[in-house]
């Protein structure tokens, strides 16, 4: 993956997202790590210019000692890039395939080849966008319904419960499915089960809550995936005191 090169023209300094550090970091990262040739992984076709990943994984890859990008910041950056046509994506419960549109502009050395490939990719992307627009709403509803059933079933298995769907569950879960895959949410529950503090306290209501006791945004799924137990415990204690 570290072999080879990508070509970035100086005109990128005039790009509309150039001064948005998060967007620029995400975009350059995707260009560098996108497949340079068609490949398959566990039966999944990943084409040239595509990357199989997740928001959580990208957040980890883009975070270091001096700076970091949260899952939500990564998602926001990708949504901006999608809104201006730099990226398209296809998500499932387990992963996201991100396509860098016009990838050949950053990787091909032959100008004529670039022109031909770009024309073909634009035509393909246009057709893909049309098809996706027609099917997006039904597809998302179907996927989210399936994810809700799967996560609720896994919660009952992990904690030996018999909880049924409740009002607001699907709405809150759909919100978090923009940041995490269904399997990552299940893994967060698994981590809570093996934690001495959280195993008797966590439930879907607490796990999927978006705000803390003082109205501050919280992300317990991400915290549990990173096993930030002390921070979670402090957060829960505040909630108990104010309830």
C-alpha positions as MATLAB code, in Angstrom:
seq = 'XXXXXXXXXXXXXXXXXXXXXXXXXXXXXXXXXXXXXXXXXXXXXXXXXXXXXXXXXXXXXXXXXXXXXXXXXXXXXXXXXXXXXXXXXXXXXXXXXXXXXXXXXXXXXXXXXXXXXXXXXXXXXXXXXXXXXXXXXXXXXXXXXXXXXXXXXXXXXXXXXXXXXXXXXXXXXXXXXXXXXXXXXXXXXXXXXXXXXXXXXXXXXXXXXXXXXXXXXXXXXXXXXXXXXXXXXXXXXXXXXXX';
ca = [
       0.000    0.000    0.000;
       2.923    2.365    0.643;
       4.422    1.755   -2.802;
       3.760    3.985   -5.806;
       2.570    7.544   -5.940;
      -0.404    9.832   -6.528;
      -0.396   13.085   -8.475;
      -1.764   16.250   -6.852;
      -1.797   19.396   -8.996;
      -0.972   22.754   -7.422;
      -4.399   23.979   -8.438;
      -5.739   22.076   -5.435;
      -4.903   25.246   -3.493;
      -7.913   26.795   -5.266;
     -10.175   23.885   -4.368;
     -13.248   24.922   -2.375;
     -12.409   22.569    0.506;
      -8.680   23.328    0.629;
      -8.919   25.459    3.799;
     -11.180   22.972    5.535;
      -8.476   20.931    7.255;
     -10.710   17.983    8.119;
     -12.106   17.630    4.613;
      -8.684   17.992    3.025;
      -7.153   15.403    5.357;
      -9.912   12.886    4.698;
      -9.826   13.407    0.930;
      -6.049   13.060    0.628;
      -6.137    9.975    2.858;
      -8.762    8.349    0.632;
      -6.819    9.157   -2.538;
      -3.651    7.629   -1.092;
      -5.266    4.438    0.218;
      -7.836    3.778   -2.520;
      -7.182    0.690   -4.640;
      -4.912    1.433   -7.601;
      -6.308   -1.626   -9.415;
      -9.434   -3.775   -9.247;
      -9.359   -6.394   -6.495;
     -11.534   -8.732   -4.459;
     -11.623   -9.209   -0.695;
     -13.679  -11.969    0.923;
     -15.949  -12.119   -2.112;
     -16.399   -8.333   -2.303;
     -15.330   -6.550   -5.486;
     -13.334   -3.393   -4.779;
     -12.595   -1.464   -7.952;
      -9.780    0.902   -8.818;
     -10.353    4.146   -6.942;
     -12.411    2.476   -4.217;
     -11.721    1.772   -0.537;
     -13.503   -0.654    1.772;
     -13.545    0.876    5.250;
     -15.752    2.295    8.019;
     -16.032    5.705    9.669;
     -14.596    4.246   12.876;
     -11.596    2.815   11.027;
     -10.953    6.073    9.184;
     -11.148    7.975   12.471;
      -8.482    5.712   13.938;
      -6.237    5.992   10.872;
      -6.482    9.791   10.843;
      -5.804   10.231   14.542;
      -2.365   10.672   16.082;
      -0.670   12.095   19.150;
      -1.036   15.748   18.125;
      -4.396   15.732   16.372;
      -7.366   13.483   15.831;
     -10.608   13.241   13.892;
     -13.705   11.855   15.578;
     -16.080    9.523   13.777;
     -18.557   12.375   13.441;
     -15.920   14.689   11.952;
     -14.980   12.010    9.430;
     -18.630   11.490    8.500;
     -19.183   15.244    8.137;
     -16.108   15.569    5.912;
     -17.227   12.688    3.697;
     -20.726   14.147    3.402;
     -19.214   17.446    2.244;
     -17.109   15.646   -0.345;
     -20.151   13.711   -1.532;
     -22.172   16.913   -1.817;
     -19.660   18.357   -4.310;
     -19.129   15.161   -6.274;
     -15.634   14.188   -5.109;
     -16.910   10.959   -3.549;
     -19.722    8.461   -3.715;
     -20.284    5.680   -1.186;
     -22.235    2.499   -0.590;
     -22.810    1.268    2.945;
     -23.917   -2.016    4.478;
     -24.302   -3.092    8.107;
     -20.657   -4.165    8.176;
     -18.664   -1.804    5.966;
     -18.669    1.163    3.588;
     -17.198    1.214    0.092;
     -16.071    4.735   -0.790;
     -15.368    5.675   -4.416;
     -13.015    8.534   -5.259;
     -14.614   10.004   -8.357;
     -12.152   10.819  -11.150;
      -9.490    8.830   -9.311;
      -7.533    8.494  -12.560;
      -6.785   12.221  -12.461;
      -4.622   11.524   -9.405;
      -3.063    8.254  -10.537;
      -2.726    8.056  -14.328;
       0.338    9.472  -16.141;
      -1.108    9.402  -19.653;
      -3.212   12.492  -20.405;
      -5.216   10.795  -23.153;
      -5.843    7.851  -20.838;
      -6.983   10.276  -18.140;
      -9.414   11.939  -20.523;
     -10.895    8.653  -21.710;
     -11.133    7.142  -18.245;
     -12.604   10.317  -16.780;
     -15.312   10.460  -19.442;
     -16.229    6.841  -18.791;
     -16.192    7.296  -15.013;
     -18.358   10.422  -15.240;
     -20.883    8.550  -17.380;
     -20.859    5.607  -14.967;
     -21.166    7.923  -11.948;
     -24.053    9.791  -13.536;
     -25.940    6.561  -14.130;
     -25.058    5.329  -10.640;
     -26.293    8.584   -9.094;
     -29.585    8.323  -10.976;
     -30.107    4.728   -9.921;
     -29.130    5.448   -6.325;
     -31.515    8.403   -6.124;
     -34.418    6.250   -7.291;
     -33.690    3.445   -4.830;
     -32.081    5.287   -1.897;
     -35.127    5.823    0.318;
     -36.459    2.263    0.067;
     -32.979    0.785    0.434;
     -32.121    2.838    3.525;
     -35.432    1.999    5.160;
     -34.891   -1.708    4.492;
     -31.294   -1.686    5.727;
     -32.112    0.298    8.869;
     -35.046   -1.949    9.724;
     -32.803   -4.984    9.354;
     -30.068   -3.357   11.430;
     -32.515   -2.454   14.197;
     -33.783   -6.025   14.425;
     -30.231   -7.388   14.374;
     -28.935   -5.041   17.097;
     -31.950   -5.573   19.340;
     -31.604   -9.332   18.932;
     -27.896   -9.136   19.770;
     -28.600   -6.973   22.828;
     -31.041   -9.577   24.115;
     -28.482  -12.335   23.460;
     -25.556  -10.509   25.064;
     -27.427   -9.440   28.200;
     -29.951  -12.309   28.377;
     -32.901   -9.946   28.006;
     -36.168  -10.023   26.071;
     -36.441   -6.353   25.170;
     -38.706   -5.328   22.306;
     -38.406   -2.278   20.091;
     -39.584    0.902   21.772;
     -40.586    4.360   20.615;
     -37.583    6.294   19.437;
     -35.298    3.243   19.235;
     -35.188    3.074   15.445;
     -34.848    6.852   15.130;
     -31.871    7.014   17.486;
     -30.294    3.916   15.984;
     -30.628    5.303   12.457;
     -28.789    8.402   13.654;
     -25.837    6.338   14.943;
     -25.782    4.066   11.899;
     -24.461    7.059    9.993;
     -21.308    6.825   12.125;
     -21.001    3.140   12.952;
     -21.817   -0.197   11.374;
     -24.277   -2.512   13.084;
     -21.425   -4.843   14.009;
     -19.519   -1.983   15.668;
     -22.575   -1.145   17.783;
     -22.833   -4.804   18.775;
     -19.123   -4.809   19.638;
     -19.705   -1.780   21.881;
     -22.361   -3.807   23.718;
     -19.957   -6.751   24.018;
     -17.367   -4.412   25.533;
     -19.963   -3.118   27.994;
     -20.855   -6.680   29.025;
     -17.272   -7.467   29.991;
     -16.801   -4.200   31.861;
     -17.350   -4.393   35.622;
     -19.007   -0.972   35.782;
     -21.197   -1.023   32.682;
     -22.404   -4.594   32.372;
     -25.324   -4.044   34.787;
     -26.117   -0.495   33.669;
     -26.017   -0.345   29.891;
     -29.214   -0.679   27.847;
     -30.206    0.536   24.365;
     -31.636    3.772   25.767;
     -28.362    4.700   27.480;
     -26.204    3.365   24.643;
     -28.009    5.317   21.906;
     -28.510    8.552   23.849;
     -27.138   11.569   21.946;
     -26.789   14.068   24.794;
     -25.548   13.966   28.372;
     -27.068   15.354   31.572;
     -26.182   18.961   30.730;
     -27.186   18.737   27.087;
     -23.642   18.117   25.868;
     -23.233   15.694   22.942;
     -22.167   12.183   23.953;
     -20.999    9.179   21.981;
     -21.098    6.112   24.217;
     -20.716    3.753   21.284;
     -17.382    5.256   20.313;
     -16.278    5.375   23.948;
     -17.125    1.728   24.487;
     -15.341    0.741   21.295;
     -12.271    2.528   22.651;
     -12.930    1.180   26.176;
     -12.906    4.650   27.782;
     -14.559    3.246   30.875;
     -13.679    6.008   33.341;
     -15.137    8.726   31.129;
     -18.295    6.669   30.645;
     -18.635    6.031   34.354;
     -18.287    9.740   35.151;
     -20.895   10.549   32.519;
     -23.325    7.988   33.943;
     -22.762    9.227   37.493;
     -23.681   12.779   36.445;
     -26.822   11.499   34.787;
     -27.826    9.607   37.934;
     -27.257   12.678   40.121;
     -29.422   14.905   37.922;
     -32.238   12.410   37.375;
];
